[in-house]
Amino acid sequence: MQTITTRTPEILSPRHAPGTPMNLILESNDPSDYLSESGVIDFHSTPLQAKIAEIKSLAIGDENQARLAFTIVRDQIGHSFDLKSSFITITASDTLTCGEGICFAKSHLLAALLRGLRIPAGFCYQRATRKGSPESGYALHGLNAVYLPSRRLWFRLDPRGDKPGVHSEFCVERERLAYTIHPELGEIDYPYVFSSPLESVLASMRESVDCHELFSRRPQDLGVPGAGIPKPQLNR
C-alpha cells in the first residue's frame, strides 16, 4: 500500500485528533484504479450520466463539482436506517434511482459520480459501535476518500446524511465527518483507501433479506486479525 501524507510527515495512529486529516494509505499505486467502473460503481448507467451532466452544468472545476456531488448524495439520498426502510440498494444507479441507501450504498454513489467526473475516489471504513456501547457490538461504517487534482490532495468525505447529533461537511482543510471515533470503546478509524468496495460489505448487503437484517449482518471490521492496523511505511 502507498501512504499519502495529507498534511504532516509523521504516521498518525487511529487515535488522531478529531478533525485532523489522517495520513491515508492507498491500496493501489495505479491512479486509474480510483477512476474505474464496475457493476456496483456504474457511472455509465443512464441515471448516473444524467446526474453527472447536471453537475457539470452547475459547477466548474474539480473542487466545485466534488462539493456539489457530495451535497447531492448527503442531502438528497436518504439513509435507509433513518427512513426505517426495509429496502436495500447496492449499486450506485439503484441508490440514485431509489433515492435511498445505507452508508455503504451512499459511498458507492458518491464514488461513481466523482469517477464519472474524472475525479479519483476510493472507499474508506470506520469500525463503530452499533448503538454507542461495546455491549451493542460493532459494525463497519462506509465513507469516501477523494483526490482533487487541482490541489494534489487526498481527503475524506462522509456522505452518510445528517440527523440529530450527526453532521458532515465538505471540508478540505479539516475533516468534518459524520462520526467521532472513540478508540477507548474499541472503535477504529482505518486509514486505508480501497479502490473497490470491500467484498465482505457487498456480501452482507447481497445476503440480507432487508435492512433490518443488514443492520446486524454488517461486517464488524476489515478482517485484520485483532481488528488492528499494521504500522504503515511512508513512501518518500
N, C-alpha and C positions, 0 to 999 in steps of 0.2 A: 504494500500500500504506500501511496505517496502522501506525505504530510504537507499540507498547505498552511503556512503560518499567516494568519489573518491580520494580526496586529503586533505581536511580540515574539521574540525568538525562542522563549522557553516553552517547554511542553506543559500544557495545562492539564491538571487532573480532573476527574469527574466532579471535584469539589470547587471548581472555579466559581467566582462570584457571579450571582445573577445579573444578567445584562451584559457581562463581559463577553465579547466574541470569543468563541472557542477555536483553538487550533484544530482545523478539520483535516481528517485523514481520508484521502481519496482512494477508493477501491481500485480504480483503473488509472493508468498513466495516459491513456488514449482519450483525448478530448471528445472524439466522435462518439464514445460510449455514452456520453451525457447529452447527446443530441439524437440518439437512436429511437426508432419506433418499434412497438411490439403490439401484440394483441391486446394488452392492457393499456399501454400508452399509445393510443391510436389517434394521433393528431391529424392524420389524413382523412379521417372519417368526416362525413358531411357536417354533423353538428359542430365538431371542433373547427373545421375550416371556416365555417360561418362566424364563429366566435372570434377566431384569430383575425379574420378580416375586419370585424368590428373594432377590435383592439387597435389594429394598425390605423384605422380611420380616425381614432380618437386620441392616440398618443404617438409621439415621435421620440425615438431614441430608446435604447435598451432599458434604461432605468425607469423611464416613464411607462413603458409598455409592461415591464415586470411588475411595477406598482399596481397598474390597473388590473392585470391578470390576477394578482394576489387579492385585491379588493373584491373582484368578482367572485372568486372561489370562497373567500371568507364570508362575504355578506349575502351573496345570492344563492348559495348552495347550503341548504340546511343540514345540520348534523343529525343523523338518524336517531342517535340516542336521545338528543334533546327533543326531537319530534315524537319520541316514543313510537317510532315506525318499526314495523317488522321487516321491511323490505331491505335487501342487501344489494348494493351496487358495487361493482368491482372495477370495470373498465372506465377510462376517462369519459368516453362518449355516453355510456349509460348514466354515469354520475351527473353529467351536464344535462342530459335529456330529462332525467327524473327529478333533477333539482335537489338531490339529497345524497348523503353518503356518510360513513363514519370517517374518522381522521385518515385512515389509510386510503380510502377512495378519493377523498378531497386532495390528498397529496398526489395521487395518480393524475387527477385532473389538472392540478397546477403544473406539474411537470410536463404534461402533454401540451398545455397552452404555451409554456415557455419554450419548449423544444420546437414547437411549430413556428415560433417567432425567432428561431435560431439563437436562443439564449440557453446555454447549458444549464441543466438542472439534474439533481440527484435526490436520493431518499435518505433520510436520517430517522433515527428512532431513539426514544427515551423509555426507560423502564420506570413505571409509576405504579403506586398503589391503586387498586381498583376503586376503593372508597375512602381513601385518606388514612388508612392504617395498615400496618403489616398483616394484621389478622384478616383483613379483607382479601389478601392475595395481591398479585402483581399482574400487570399486562403491559405490552408494548403500546406506545403512542407514536404515531407516524407524523412526520413533518418533512420539510424540504430544505435542501441547500441549493443556492443559485449562484451562478458566476456571471458577473457583469463585465463584459469586455471593455467597456468604457472606463471602468475603474480598476480592471485587472484584479478582481477581488471575489472570493467566495464568501458567502454569508448565509445564515439560516433564516428561514421564514416558516411560520406556523399558520396555515390557513384553516385551522380547526373550526373557527367561528366563535363569536363572543356569546357569553351568557353571564348571569350574575356571578362575579368572582373570577371570571375567565376573560382575558382580553389579550389580543396580539396586534402588532402593528408591523408595517413595512418600515424597517429601520436598518440602514446600512451601518451606521456608526456604533450603535448599541443594540444588542439583541432584545427584542420585545416579543417573547414567545408566550404561548398560552399558559404554560405551567412552570412553576418554580420547582425544581427537583431537589428533594431532601435526602442526601446520602445517609443521614442518620436513621432514616426509615427503610433503608435498603433500596432506595431509588437510584437510578443510574442515568446519566446524560452521556450517551455514547457519541464519540467524536467522528464516527465513520460516515462517509458519503458514498452510498451504494449507487451503482449505475442502473440497477433494476430493483423493483420491489422484492423484499425477501420472500423466498418460496414458502417459508413457514407461515407468513402473513397471508399470502394468496391461498394457501391450502386451508387455513382456518376460515377464510371467507367463503370458499367454494363448498366446504364440507358442512357449514352451518345451515340449518333449516331456515332460520330467521335471525333478526338482530338480537333477540333475547338470548338465543343460544350462542351467538357470536360474542356477546359481552363476556361470557365465561370461557369461550374457546380461544380467545386471542392468545398468541404466544406470550410467555412470561418474560422472556429475554431473547438475546440474539443467538442463544445456544452455545455461547462461550462457556467452558467449564467454570462453575462457580459464579457465572454471570459477571465475571470480572473483565477488565480491559487490559490487554497486554501493553506494556510500555512501548510507544512508537519511537521510531528513529527518524529524526529530521533529515530530509534531503537538502543538502546545502547547494 
